[in-house]
Amino acid sequence: MIKMGNISLTIWAVAVCGLLFSAGCSDAGKRGFTNREMDSFVAAMISVECRVHAGNAEKVETATGFSEDKLRAITDYLKEKQLVVEIKDLDGIRLINEGCP
């Protein structure tokens, strides 16, 4: 067993991996949603032909079961990443995704 001071290399590696994993997960918590929740939202958008507006927003809300705050956090994130664009004439958003027409 390789020693680094009083700590074995194995224990040190496990500790570093744990810190890196935690650092990667902390961003999801700061955003207010998980990647799985974002995927669920994207799937719900695809089911309404990739466009969400006042006429069909309830379908996406029902499909996901998310709160208004969580839906807003996800859409804000997707806008920031340029994965959705605003549809001015429908007062809604359109998903930019390979599953969309």
C-alpha positions in Angstrom: 0.0 0.0 0.0 1.3 3.4 -1.0 1.4 6.0 1.8 1.2 9.7 1.5 2.2 10.9 5.0 -0.2 9.1 7.3 -2.9 8.5 4.7 -2.9 5.6 2.2 -3.3 6.4 -1.5 -6.6 4.5 -1.6 -8.1 6.6 1.2 -6.8 9.8 -0.4 -8.2 8.9 -3.8 -11.6 8.0 -2.4 -11.7 11.4 -0.5 -10.7 13.3 -3.7 -13.3 11.5 -5.8 -16.0 12.2 -3.2 -15.1 15.9 -3.2 -15.2 16.0 -7.0 -18.5 14.2 -7.1 -20.0 16.6 -4.5 -18.8 19.6 -6.5 -20.5 18.3 -9.6 -23.7 17.7 -7.8 -23.8 21.0 -6.1 -24.6 22.9 -9.3 -27.8 20.9 -9.7 -29.0 21.9 -6.2 -28.2 25.6 -6.9 -30.3 25.5 -10.0 -33.3 24.2 -8.1 -33.8 21.0 -10.1 -32.0 17.8 -11.1 -30.9 16.6 -14.5 -33.7 14.0 -14.3 -36.3 16.7 -13.7 -34.9 18.6 -16.7 -35.1 15.5 -18.8 -38.7 15.0 -17.7 -39.6 18.6 -18.7 -37.9 18.2 -22.1 -39.9 15.0 -22.7 -43.1 16.8 -21.8 -42.2 19.6 -24.2 -41.6 17.1 -27.0 -45.0 15.6 -26.3 -46.6 19.0 -27.1 -44.7 19.4 -30.3 -41.8 21.3 -28.7 -43.8 24.5 -28.2 -45.2 25.6 -24.8 -47.6 28.5 -24.7 -50.7 29.6 -22.7 -52.9 27.1 -24.7 -50.9 24.0 -23.8 -48.8 24.9 -20.8 -51.2 23.0 -18.5 -50.3 19.7 -20.3 -46.6 20.2 -19.5 -47.4 21.2 -15.9 -49.6 18.1 -15.5 -47.1 15.8 -17.2 -44.2 16.9 -14.9 -46.1 17.7 -11.7 -43.5 20.4 -11.0 -44.2 23.6 -9.1 -44.3 26.9 -11.0 -40.9 27.8 -9.4 -39.3 24.6 -10.6 -40.7 25.1 -14.1 -39.4 28.6 -14.2 -36.0 27.5 -13.0 -35.8 24.9 -15.7 -37.0 27.2 -18.5 -34.6 29.9 -17.3 -31.7 27.4 -17.4 -32.7 26.2 -20.9 -32.9 29.8 -22.1 -29.5 30.5 -20.7 -28.1 27.4 -22.5 -30.0 28.5 -25.7 -31.9 25.2 -25.7 -35.2 27.1 -25.9 -36.2 30.2 -27.7 -39.1 32.6 -27.1 -42.1 32.5 -29.5 -43.2 36.1 -29.4 -46.5 35.7 -31.3 -47.6 32.8 -29.0 -46.1 34.2 -25.8 -44.3 30.9 -25.2 -41.1 29.0 -25.9 -39.9 26.5 -28.4 -37.5 23.7 -27.6 -34.3 23.3 -29.7 -33.8 19.5 -29.8 -33.3 16.7 -32.3 -36.7 15.3 -31.2 -38.4 18.5 -32.4 -39.8 19.3 -35.9 
